[in-house]
Amino acid sequence: MKKRSDDTAKDDLPAELPTGALSRGTRGKYHKAYAAGRDTVRMVALEPDVAGEFSNAADVNAALRLVLQIRKVGKPSRRKRSA
């Protein structure tokens, strides 16, 4: 079986993923949180247009909390009505 060249390996990446995107990560950045058993560390990829609207993670979290509050206000209550 032949070894694949580096060019072939790059072709396996999705078209929307820039080739330099993989080199910017920090190895083990969230390891301590996972090792401690916390399941609150979630990694998500934001689309470029969405990511451009936020300067840091705190702003993203604030916006998501607002969306969650709005969802709660818009939901009808599940209490049964007595006749």
N, C-alpha and C positions, 0 to 999 in steps of 0.2 A: 504494500500500500504506500502510495506516494505521500510525502509531507506537503501540506498546503503552504503556499507562499503567503507572505504578509498581505499582498494585494488581494488575494482571494479571501482572506479572513476579513478584510475591511469591507468587501462586497457583501458579507453576511449581515452587516448592520442595517437596521431599518433606514430608509432614505431620510426620514425626518430627524434623525439623530446625527448631529455634527460629529465628525471624527475626533475632534479635540475635547468633546464633552466628557469622555471617560477619564481623562487625565486630571480633572479638577477636583476629584473627590479626596477626602481625608480618610485614610484607613483607620478603622476602629473608633470613629468619632462617637458612635452611639453604643459601643460595646458595653460600657458600664451600666447604662440604663437597662439594656436587655438582660445582662447578667444579674441585675438586682431583681429581676422578675417583673419589672414595670412593663405594662403593655401600652403605655401612653405614647410611646415614640412611634410615630407613623411618618413614612416618607411618601410624598406624592409629587408627581411631576406636573407643574403648572404650564399651561400653554404660554408661549411668549407674550401674547397680547395681555393675558391676565397677570403674568409675572411683572410686566412693565408698570403695572398700576400700584405695586407695593414695593416699599423700600426695604422691609425686613419681615421676619417671621411674626413679630408681635402685631404688625398691621394686618397680616393675613389672618391671624387668630382672632383679632377684634372683628374683622369683617365676617368671618364665619360664625362667631358668636351672635352677631346681629341677625344673620340669616336664620340661625336656630331659634332666636327669640321671635322673629316674625312668623316662622312656621308654627310655633306653639300658639301664638295669638290667633292664627287663622284656622286652627283645627277646632271642630265642634267638640263639645264635651261628650264623654261616653256614658254619662249617667243615664240610668233608665228612668223614664218618667212614670210616676205612679198615677193610676187612673182614678 
